[in-house]
Amino acid sequence: MSMTSIFEATVNHFLGPILPFMQDPEVSEIMINSPHEIYVERGGVLVKTDARFEDEATLLAAVNNVLQYTGKRMSSEHPLIDSRLPDGSRVHVVLAPLSRTGTCMTIRKFSKVTFDGDFLVKVGSWTAQAMEYLQICVKAEKNLLVAGGTSSGKTSLLNVLSGFVPHNQRIVVIEDSAELELQQDHVVSLESRPPDRWGRGEVGIRDLFRSSLRLRPDRIIIGEVRGGEALDMIQAMTSGHAGSMSTLHANVAIDALNRLETLAMM
């Protein structure tokens, strides 16, 4: 039995109260505001559920078990934690007293459906002409920034765009918590690491980006630009590392550029 299978079995045990939602393909996100208040997003609509954990200690035990899969731990020094489940679902935890109602955990479920450009044409998300244009942009090694609001599908679209990258190219992927599922053969996936209880050993997105430049990448894909790594990314894009891609929180194109400028000054 593999370590992943063992972790998956134990996580399913500790997350028993929300396991039906984890297995429901219609549920995209699970929001645990407190042991006795759990919401889900089903079909784009937030729904309050009757599910509940027995008490705060039970929820904390579940959180601790989830974090162990990525080698992370809970502590008062680091009350904001990103992690992921064995199936790739993204997890974010906020500990009390930052969360006034107790431990708060959100699980963004990993989609088991792999989208491609033709599927997005079929469902009307874009036109065949738009797909052809973006396919040409990717193959011509144009830099692409996918912008949108929370839960708007930025990561899913980035996955689709990455599928247009030629299979003979080397891709370096940098993320806080691994979400992207690239289909190419030659992919190096890097994941950031928080500091330990003594504040040592932190490896951020910016550190990984600088390291990636020495890994002979044909393409660099950053899951999401959130801070000062924006400056390094812009410099790399304009100095020989074209064809890079990333996502950014913004509602319209001009806001995305303004936000990128702000992040570059951080």
Beta strands, then each sheet from edge to edge (+ up, - down):
strand 1: 27-34
strand 2: 37-42
strand 3: 45-48
strand 4: 80-84
strand 5: 90-94
strand 6: 104-108
strand 7: 144-148
strand 8: 171-175
strand 9: 187-191
strand 10: 219-222
strand 11: 245-249
sheet 1: 3+ 2- 1+ 6- 5+ 4-
sheet 2: 7+ 11+ 10+ 8+ 9+
end
